[in-house]
Amino acid sequence: MQRTNGTTLTPVSCILKGVPGLEDKHIWISLPFCSMYIVAMAGNCGLLYLIRYEESLHRPMYFFLAMLSFTDVVMCTSTVPNTLGIFWFNLKEIDFNACLTQMFFIHTFTGMESGVLMLMALDCYVAICYPLRYATILTNSIIANAGFITFMRGVILIIPFTFLTKRLPFCRGNVIPHTYCDHMSVAKISCGNVKINAVYGLMVALLIGGFDILCITVSYTMILRAVVKLSSADARQKAFGTCTSHICAIVFSYTPAFFSFFAHRFGSHKVPHSLHIIVANIYLLLPPTMNPIVYGVKTKQIRDCVIRLFSGSKDTKSHGI
């Protein structure tokens, strides 16, 4: 431990315990984690490559998808290699400043994930409700600015986490019962008052998650109203098909997030801690793993690009979705 002043202790490093109570099963737990990480990296990097080099994918929907893929790569890479190091090689020690950096990246890019899903909901709304003005509303500059603002929102709101955590005295030890440095998991090993951390964490969750869910709900309410008014059954089916992949991405992202959020705050005595840790890891791994699969399967244009890529065809003409 390193004393920083007369009353406050800051650890030089922390020990990440992994999944408490399941230490003897770390190898088995690591297998699905490693498999999901490989799929996530291959799928998202493949999507980024396709969107970068296929002219037919140079459209707003795919630019937002590229943002989502990049966010997924950073989000899971912030945790999984370190987690696998714990499971395979018992590399549990992490520098305290590195721990704070990992905390910053995890929470910033989970917030970015939520924000991009919100932007994609707005994209679906514009595509269905204002199809003739779609290209003029969602210009490249608007898309770039929306992505930048979403990223900066996360950075500005998450930076205080690091300062609020670093100010705490850590006189009870430095063992974190987790596989990565989550904000409240680190704060709870402190012997100081973490009420400010808890309140600010809840406020950030409401500002980011609450706002994004509200926008997604409003967007899909307007979309549903517009689709119901369509006279053609084929038009209604095509409109719903446009949103299917995005709805799947929302389910994969928010379901484990809600479970982890409510279990952490209201079910800590009812939900086994080991289950909470596993779900917290799935929360960071499931969306990056499933998003490229869902979009690859459900989006005809991406499927066509993959087929052309592997068949060696140079044709880059636009295809329908």
C-alpha positions as CSV (number, residue, x, y, z in Angstrom):
1,M,0.0,0.0,0.0
2,Q,1.2,3.5,-0.8
3,R,0.4,6.4,1.6
4,T,-0.6,9.5,-0.3
5,N,-1.1,11.8,2.7
6,G,-1.7,11.6,6.4
7,T,-5.1,10.1,6.3
8,T,-5.6,8.5,2.9
9,L,-4.2,5.2,1.6
10,T,-4.1,4.4,-2.1
11,P,-3.1,0.9,-3.2
12,V,-0.2,0.5,-5.6
13,S,-2.0,-2.4,-7.2
14,C,-5.2,-4.4,-6.8
15,I,-6.0,-8.1,-6.9
16,L,-8.9,-9.2,-9.1
17,K,-10.3,-12.3,-7.6
18,G,-12.1,-13.6,-10.7
19,V,-15.4,-15.3,-10.0
20,P,-15.6,-15.7,-6.2
21,G,-16.6,-19.2,-5.1
22,L,-15.9,-20.7,-8.6
23,E,-12.1,-20.4,-8.7
24,D,-11.8,-24.1,-9.4
25,K,-14.0,-23.7,-12.4
26,H,-12.2,-20.8,-14.0
27,I,-10.8,-22.9,-16.8
28,W,-14.3,-24.1,-17.8
29,I,-15.8,-20.6,-17.5
30,S,-13.1,-19.3,-19.7
31,L,-14.0,-21.5,-22.7
32,P,-17.3,-19.8,-23.6
33,F,-15.8,-16.4,-22.8
34,C,-12.8,-17.0,-25.1
35,S,-15.1,-18.4,-27.9
36,M,-17.4,-15.4,-27.7
37,Y,-14.4,-13.0,-27.8
38,I,-13.0,-14.6,-30.9
39,V,-16.4,-14.5,-32.6
40,A,-16.9,-10.8,-31.5
41,M,-13.5,-9.7,-32.8
42,A,-13.8,-11.6,-36.1
43,G,-17.4,-10.4,-36.7
44,N,-17.0,-6.8,-35.8
45,C,-13.6,-6.3,-37.5
46,G,-15.1,-8.0,-40.6
47,L,-18.1,-5.6,-40.5
48,L,-15.7,-2.6,-40.2
49,Y,-13.7,-3.9,-43.2
50,L,-16.8,-4.3,-45.3
51,I,-18.2,-0.9,-44.4
52,R,-14.9,0.7,-45.1
53,Y,-14.3,-0.8,-48.5
54,E,-17.7,-1.6,-50.0
55,E,-19.2,1.5,-51.6
56,S,-22.7,0.0,-51.4
57,L,-22.5,0.2,-47.6
58,H,-21.6,3.9,-47.6
59,R,-25.0,4.8,-46.2
60,P,-26.2,6.2,-42.8
61,M,-27.4,2.9,-41.5
62,Y,-24.0,1.2,-42.0
63,F,-22.1,4.2,-40.7
64,F,-24.0,3.8,-37.4
65,L,-23.4,0.1,-37.6
66,A,-19.6,0.8,-38.0
67,M,-19.8,2.9,-34.8
68,L,-21.5,0.1,-33.0
69,S,-18.9,-2.4,-34.2
70,F,-16.0,-0.2,-33.2
71,T,-17.6,0.3,-29.7
72,D,-18.1,-3.4,-29.3
73,V,-14.4,-4.1,-30.2
74,V,-13.1,-1.6,-27.6
75,M,-15.7,-2.6,-25.0
76,C,-14.9,-6.4,-24.9
77,T,-11.2,-5.9,-25.4
78,S,-11.1,-3.7,-22.3
79,T,-12.0,-6.7,-20.2
80,V,-11.7,-10.1,-21.9
81,P,-7.9,-10.4,-22.3
82,N,-7.4,-9.4,-18.6
83,T,-10.2,-11.8,-17.6
84,L,-8.6,-14.7,-19.5
85,G,-5.3,-13.9,-17.9
86,I,-6.9,-14.4,-14.5
87,F,-8.6,-17.6,-15.6
88,W,-5.6,-19.2,-17.4
89,F,-2.5,-17.9,-15.8
90,N,-3.7,-16.6,-12.4
91,L,-2.6,-13.0,-13.4
92,K,-4.7,-11.3,-10.8
93,E,-2.6,-8.2,-10.0
94,I,-3.4,-5.0,-11.8
95,D,-1.8,-1.6,-11.2
96,F,-4.3,0.8,-9.5
97,N,-4.0,3.4,-12.2
98,A,-4.5,0.7,-14.8
99,C,-7.5,-0.4,-12.9
100,L,-9.0,3.2,-13.0
101,T,-8.2,3.3,-16.8
102,Q,-10.0,0.1,-17.4
103,M,-12.9,1.4,-15.4
104,F,-13.0,4.5,-17.5
105,F,-12.9,2.6,-20.8
106,I,-15.6,0.1,-19.7
107,H,-18.1,2.6,-18.6
108,T,-17.4,5.1,-21.4
109,F,-17.9,2.5,-24.1
110,T,-20.9,0.9,-22.5
111,G,-22.4,4.3,-22.5
112,M,-21.3,4.7,-26.1
113,E,-23.0,1.4,-27.0
114,S,-26.3,2.7,-25.5
115,G,-26.0,6.0,-27.3
116,V,-25.3,4.3,-30.7
117,L,-28.3,2.1,-30.3
118,M,-30.4,5.2,-29.7
119,L,-28.9,6.9,-32.8
120,M,-29.8,3.7,-34.8
121,A,-33.4,3.9,-33.5
122,L,-33.5,7.5,-34.8
123,D,-32.1,6.3,-38.1
124,C,-34.9,3.7,-38.4
125,Y,-37.4,6.4,-37.6
126,V,-36.2,8.8,-40.3
127,A,-35.9,5.9,-42.8
128,I,-39.5,4.8,-42.3
129,C,-41.3,8.0,-41.5
130,Y,-39.4,10.4,-43.9
131,P,-38.0,8.1,-46.6
132,L,-37.8,10.9,-49.3
133,R,-35.8,13.2,-47.0
134,Y,-33.6,10.4,-45.5
135,A,-30.4,11.3,-47.4
136,T,-30.8,15.1,-46.8
137,I,-31.5,14.7,-43.0
138,L,-28.8,12.2,-42.2
139,T,-25.8,13.7,-44.0
140,N,-22.3,12.5,-43.3
141,S,-21.6,15.6,-41.2
142,I,-24.7,15.0,-39.1
143,I,-23.7,11.4,-38.5
144,A,-20.1,12.3,-37.6
145,N,-21.3,15.0,-35.2
146,A,-23.9,12.7,-33.6
147,G,-21.2,10.0,-33.0
148,F,-18.8,12.6,-31.6
149,I,-21.4,14.0,-29.2
150,T,-22.4,10.6,-28.1
151,F,-18.8,9.7,-27.3
152,M,-18.1,13.0,-25.5
153,R,-21.2,12.5,-23.4
154,G,-19.8,9.3,-22.1
155,V,-16.3,10.8,-21.5
156,I,-17.6,13.8,-19.6
157,L,-20.0,11.8,-17.4
158,I,-17.5,8.9,-16.7
159,I,-14.3,10.9,-16.0
160,P,-15.6,11.8,-12.5
161,F,-15.8,8.1,-11.7
162,T,-12.0,8.0,-11.6
163,F,-11.6,11.0,-9.3
164,L,-14.4,9.9,-7.0
165,T,-12.7,6.5,-6.7
166,K,-9.2,7.7,-6.3
167,R,-10.1,10.0,-3.4
168,L,-11.3,7.1,-1.3
169,P,-9.1,5.5,1.4
170,F,-8.4,1.8,0.8
171,C,-7.4,0.6,4.3
172,R,-9.4,-2.7,4.1
173,G,-7.1,-4.3,1.5
174,N,-6.9,-4.3,-2.2
175,V,-8.8,-7.5,-3.3
176,I,-11.6,-6.8,-5.8
177,P,-14.2,-9.7,-6.0
178,H,-14.6,-9.3,-9.7
179,T,-12.9,-10.1,-13.1
180,Y,-12.5,-6.5,-14.0
181,C,-12.5,-3.0,-12.4
182,D,-16.1,-2.0,-12.2
183,H,-16.8,1.4,-10.5
184,M,-18.8,0.2,-7.5
185,S,-16.8,-3.1,-7.1
186,V,-13.7,-1.0,-6.6
187,A,-15.4,1.6,-4.5
188,K,-16.9,-1.0,-2.1
189,I,-13.5,-2.3,-1.0
190,S,-12.7,1.2,0.3
191,C,-13.1,2.0,4.0
192,G,-14.5,5.4,3.2
193,N,-18.0,6.7,2.5
194,V,-19.0,5.6,-1.0
195,K,-22.5,7.2,-0.9
196,I,-21.4,9.9,-3.4
197,N,-20.1,7.2,-5.7
198,A,-23.3,5.3,-5.5
199,V,-25.5,8.4,-6.1
200,Y,-23.4,9.7,-9.0
201,G,-23.3,6.2,-10.5
202,L,-27.1,6.0,-10.4
203,M,-27.4,9.5,-11.8
204,V,-25.1,8.6,-14.8
205,A,-27.1,5.4,-15.4
206,L,-30.3,7.5,-15.6
207,L,-28.8,10.2,-17.7
208,I,-27.3,7.8,-20.2
209,G,-29.5,4.7,-20.1
210,G,-32.7,6.4,-19.1
211,F,-32.4,9.1,-21.8
212,D,-31.5,6.6,-24.5
213,I,-34.3,4.2,-23.6
214,L,-36.7,7.1,-23.7
215,C,-35.6,8.1,-27.2
216,I,-35.7,4.5,-28.4
217,T,-39.2,4.0,-27.0
218,V,-40.5,7.3,-28.6
219,S,-38.8,6.4,-31.9
220,Y,-40.4,3.0,-32.1
221,T,-43.8,4.3,-31.0
222,M,-43.7,6.7,-34.0
223,I,-42.4,4.0,-36.3
224,L,-45.3,1.7,-35.2
225,R,-47.8,4.4,-35.8
226,A,-46.4,5.0,-39.3
227,V,-46.2,1.3,-40.2
228,V,-49.8,0.6,-39.1
229,K,-51.0,3.3,-41.5
230,L,-49.4,1.6,-44.5
231,S,-52.0,0.1,-46.8
232,S,-49.8,-2.6,-48.3
233,A,-48.9,-5.7,-46.3
234,D,-45.6,-6.0,-48.2
235,A,-44.7,-2.4,-47.2
236,R,-45.5,-3.1,-43.6
237,Q,-43.4,-6.3,-43.6
238,K,-40.5,-4.5,-45.3
239,A,-40.7,-1.7,-42.7
240,F,-40.7,-4.1,-39.8
241,G,-37.8,-6.0,-41.4
242,T,-35.8,-2.8,-41.5
243,C,-35.9,-2.6,-37.7
244,T,-35.6,-6.3,-36.8
245,S,-31.8,-6.4,-36.5
246,H,-31.8,-3.2,-34.4
247,I,-34.5,-4.6,-32.1
248,C,-32.4,-7.8,-31.6
249,A,-29.3,-5.6,-30.8
250,I,-31.4,-3.7,-28.2
251,V,-32.5,-6.9,-26.5
252,F,-29.0,-8.4,-26.4
253,S,-27.6,-5.2,-25.0
254,Y,-30.2,-4.1,-22.4
255,T,-31.4,-7.4,-21.0
256,P,-28.1,-8.4,-19.2
257,A,-27.6,-4.7,-18.4
258,F,-30.9,-4.4,-16.6
259,F,-30.3,-7.7,-14.7
260,S,-26.8,-6.6,-13.7
261,F,-28.0,-3.1,-12.7
262,F,-30.9,-4.2,-10.5
263,A,-29.1,-7.2,-9.0
264,H,-26.2,-5.0,-8.0
265,R,-28.4,-2.4,-6.3
266,F,-31.5,-4.3,-5.1
267,G,-30.8,-8.0,-5.1
268,S,-27.2,-8.2,-3.6
269,H,-28.4,-10.6,-0.9
270,K,-30.7,-12.7,-3.1
271,V,-28.6,-13.1,-6.2
272,P,-25.4,-15.2,-5.8
273,H,-22.3,-13.0,-6.2
274,S,-20.8,-15.5,-8.6
275,L,-23.9,-15.2,-10.9
276,H,-23.7,-11.5,-10.8
277,I,-20.1,-11.5,-11.9
278,I,-20.8,-13.9,-14.7
279,V,-23.8,-11.8,-15.9
280,A,-21.7,-8.7,-15.7
281,N,-19.2,-10.3,-18.1
282,I,-21.9,-11.5,-20.4
283,Y,-23.2,-7.9,-20.5
284,L,-19.9,-6.9,-22.0
285,L,-19.6,-9.9,-24.3
286,L,-23.0,-10.8,-25.6
287,P,-23.8,-7.7,-27.6
288,P,-20.3,-7.7,-29.4
289,T,-20.8,-11.4,-30.2
290,M,-24.3,-11.3,-31.4
291,N,-24.5,-7.9,-33.2
292,P,-22.4,-8.9,-36.3
293,I,-24.2,-12.3,-36.5
294,V,-27.6,-10.7,-36.4
295,Y,-26.8,-8.0,-38.9
296,G,-24.9,-10.4,-41.1
297,V,-27.9,-12.8,-41.2
298,K,-30.7,-10.3,-41.3
299,T,-29.2,-7.7,-43.7
300,K,-29.2,-8.8,-47.4
301,Q,-26.8,-6.1,-48.4
302,I,-24.2,-7.3,-45.9
303,R,-24.7,-10.9,-47.0
304,D,-24.2,-10.0,-50.6
305,C,-21.0,-8.1,-49.8
306,V,-19.7,-11.2,-47.9
307,I,-20.5,-13.5,-50.8
308,R,-18.8,-11.1,-53.3
309,L,-15.8,-10.9,-51.0
310,F,-15.3,-14.6,-50.8
311,S,-16.2,-15.2,-54.4
312,G,-13.7,-12.6,-55.5
313,S,-16.2,-10.5,-57.4
314,K,-15.4,-6.8,-57.7
315,D,-19.0,-5.7,-58.2
316,T,-20.0,-3.1,-55.6
317,K,-23.4,-2.1,-56.9
318,S,-26.1,-1.4,-54.3
319,H,-28.4,-4.2,-53.3
320,G,-31.6,-4.0,-51.3
321,I,-32.1,-4.9,-47.7
